[in-house]
Amino acid sequence: MLVYGDSLSAAYGMPERRGWVALLEVRLKRERPDYSVANASISGETSAGGLARIGKVLERHRPAIVILELGANDGLRGLPVAAMKKNLLAIIQQSQQAGARVLLVGMRLPPNYGEAYATAFERVFADLAKSHRTALLPFLLEGFGDGTEFFQADRIHPTEAAQPVVLKNVWGALAPLLRK
């Protein structure tokens, strides 16, 4: 299994062993030992950066499942939504061509980005999941994303205490892929 994301999956601001990806690995060892986890997430990664390196990462790890968690940095930088969609689509296609099932992880933007941009941004994830038959987690931070108590001082990155909730969200969307 390959986790391919940004700082939200790279355990930004905490020891890597405390992030949701490490917690996923522990759970898989307990419940599905036939899976292992490779985390190729990079803090600050955009969809364009992810697209530039996906081929080599797929070749190196040969995953059965790709958890694709990119796009948040595109949104935070106000990059064109159409470009993000094109990049994510290419990553999905390359992953599927390599034989992997894809779990696309969605994100939402704060309201100060404007309703039109935020709505278009969020819609990309659902549209891609539907048109390319991937599993979808609509919002990685579901259950705490609207508050501040589970965020680091930057109010962007979840705290260590939030990581089990993030894992719960991911696991709910991932579990059906593990049965195939």
C-alpha positions as CSV (number, residue, x, y, z in Angstrom):
1,M,0.0,0.0,0.0
2,L,1.3,3.4,-0.9
3,V,0.4,6.6,0.9
4,Y,1.0,9.5,-1.5
5,G,0.4,12.8,0.0
6,D,1.6,16.1,1.6
7,S,2.3,17.2,5.1
8,L,-1.1,15.9,6.3
9,S,0.3,12.4,5.6
10,A,3.9,13.1,6.4
11,A,3.3,13.6,10.1
12,Y,4.2,17.3,10.0
13,G,5.1,18.7,13.4
14,M,5.3,15.4,15.2
15,P,7.4,12.2,15.3
16,E,6.6,10.2,12.2
17,R,5.6,7.2,14.3
18,R,2.7,9.2,15.7
19,G,1.1,10.2,12.4
20,W,-1.9,8.5,10.9
21,V,0.1,6.6,8.4
22,A,2.2,4.9,11.1
23,L,-1.0,4.2,13.0
24,L,-2.4,2.6,9.8
25,E,0.6,0.4,9.5
26,V,0.1,-0.8,13.1
27,R,-3.6,-1.6,12.4
28,L,-2.7,-3.4,9.2
29,K,-0.1,-5.6,10.9
30,R,-2.8,-6.5,13.4
31,E,-5.8,-7.0,11.1
32,R,-4.4,-7.4,7.6
33,P,-0.8,-8.6,7.8
34,D,-0.8,-9.3,4.1
35,Y,-0.4,-5.5,3.5
36,S,2.5,-3.2,4.3
37,V,2.7,0.5,4.0
38,A,5.1,2.8,2.1
39,N,4.7,6.5,2.9
40,A,5.9,8.6,0.0
41,S,4.4,11.8,1.3
42,I,6.3,15.1,1.2
43,S,5.4,18.2,3.2
44,G,4.5,21.0,0.9
45,E,3.8,18.7,-2.1
46,T,1.4,20.0,-4.7
47,S,-0.4,17.9,-7.3
48,A,2.1,19.0,-9.9
49,G,5.0,17.8,-7.7
50,G,3.2,14.5,-7.1
51,L,2.7,14.0,-10.8
52,A,6.3,14.6,-11.5
53,R,7.4,11.8,-9.3
54,I,4.6,9.3,-9.4
55,G,6.0,7.0,-12.1
56,K,9.2,6.3,-10.2
57,V,7.4,5.8,-6.9
58,L,4.9,3.3,-8.5
59,E,7.8,1.5,-10.1
60,R,9.7,1.3,-6.8
61,H,6.8,0.2,-4.5
62,R,4.4,-1.6,-6.9
63,P,1.4,-1.0,-4.6
64,A,-1.9,-2.9,-4.7
65,I,-3.5,0.2,-3.3
66,V,-2.6,3.9,-3.5
67,I,-4.0,6.4,-1.0
68,L,-3.8,9.6,-2.9
69,E,-3.9,12.6,-0.5
70,L,-2.8,15.6,-2.6
71,G,-4.4,18.9,-3.5
72,A,-4.4,20.8,-0.2
73,N,-1.3,22.8,-1.1
74,D,-2.7,23.6,-4.5
75,G,-5.8,25.1,-2.8
76,L,-3.8,27.0,-0.1
77,R,-1.7,28.6,-2.8
78,G,-4.8,29.5,-4.9
79,L,-3.5,27.5,-7.9
80,P,-5.9,26.8,-10.7
81,V,-8.4,24.1,-9.9
82,A,-8.4,22.8,-13.4
83,A,-4.6,22.2,-13.2
84,M,-5.0,20.4,-9.9
85,K,-7.7,18.2,-11.5
86,K,-5.6,17.4,-14.5
87,N,-2.6,16.4,-12.3
88,L,-4.7,14.3,-9.9
89,L,-6.3,12.6,-12.9
90,A,-2.9,11.7,-14.3
91,I,-1.8,10.3,-11.0
92,I,-5.0,8.2,-10.7
93,Q,-4.5,6.9,-14.3
94,Q,-0.9,6.0,-13.8
95,S,-1.7,4.3,-10.5
96,Q,-4.5,2.3,-12.1
97,Q,-2.4,1.4,-15.1
98,A,0.2,0.0,-12.7
99,G,-2.5,-2.2,-11.3
100,A,-3.3,-0.3,-8.1
101,R,-6.7,0.5,-6.7
102,V,-7.0,4.1,-5.7
103,L,-8.5,5.8,-2.6
104,L,-8.8,9.5,-3.4
105,V,-8.7,11.7,-0.3
106,G,-10.5,15.0,-0.5
107,M,-9.9,18.2,1.3
108,R,-11.9,21.4,1.9
109,L,-10.6,25.0,2.0
110,P,-11.2,27.7,4.6
111,P,-14.1,30.1,3.7
112,N,-11.7,33.0,3.1
113,Y,-10.8,31.5,-0.4
114,G,-14.2,32.5,-1.6
115,E,-17.2,30.3,-2.2
116,A,-16.7,29.7,-5.9
117,Y,-13.1,28.6,-5.6
118,A,-13.7,26.5,-2.5
119,T,-16.7,24.8,-4.1
120,A,-14.9,24.1,-7.4
121,F,-11.9,22.8,-5.4
122,E,-13.9,20.4,-3.3
123,R,-15.9,19.2,-6.3
124,V,-12.7,18.0,-8.0
125,F,-12.4,15.0,-5.7
126,A,-15.9,13.7,-6.1
127,D,-15.8,14.2,-9.8
128,L,-12.6,12.3,-10.2
129,A,-13.7,9.5,-8.0
130,K,-16.9,9.1,-9.9
131,S,-15.5,9.3,-13.4
132,H,-12.5,7.0,-12.7
133,R,-14.1,4.6,-10.3
134,T,-11.9,5.2,-7.3
135,A,-12.8,5.0,-3.7
136,L,-13.3,8.4,-2.1
137,L,-12.9,9.9,1.4
138,P,-14.6,13.3,0.8
139,F,-12.8,15.1,3.7
140,L,-9.7,13.8,5.5
141,L,-10.4,16.0,8.5
142,E,-14.0,15.0,9.0
143,G,-15.2,15.3,12.6
144,F,-12.8,18.0,13.7
145,G,-11.8,20.1,10.7
146,D,-14.1,23.0,11.7
147,G,-12.7,23.5,15.1
148,T,-9.3,24.5,16.4
149,E,-8.6,22.2,19.4
150,F,-7.1,19.4,17.2
151,F,-4.8,21.7,15.2
152,Q,-1.2,22.8,15.7
153,A,-0.6,26.5,16.2
154,D,-0.6,27.1,12.4
155,R,-4.3,26.0,12.4
156,I,-3.6,23.9,9.3
157,H,-1.9,20.7,10.5
158,P,-3.6,18.3,12.9
159,T,-2.1,17.6,16.2
160,E,-0.9,14.2,17.4
161,A,-4.2,13.8,19.3
162,A,-6.1,14.1,16.0
163,Q,-4.2,11.3,14.2
164,P,-6.5,8.5,15.5
165,V,-9.5,10.4,14.1
166,V,-7.7,10.8,10.8
167,L,-7.0,7.1,10.7
168,K,-10.6,6.3,11.5
169,N,-11.7,8.5,8.5
170,V,-9.2,6.8,6.2
171,W,-9.9,3.3,7.5
172,G,-13.7,3.7,6.8
173,A,-13.0,4.4,3.1
174,L,-10.0,2.0,2.8
175,A,-11.6,-1.1,4.4
176,P,-13.7,-2.0,1.3
177,L,-10.6,-2.0,-0.9
178,L,-9.0,-4.5,1.5
179,R,-11.7,-7.0,0.8
180,K,-11.0,-7.2,-2.9
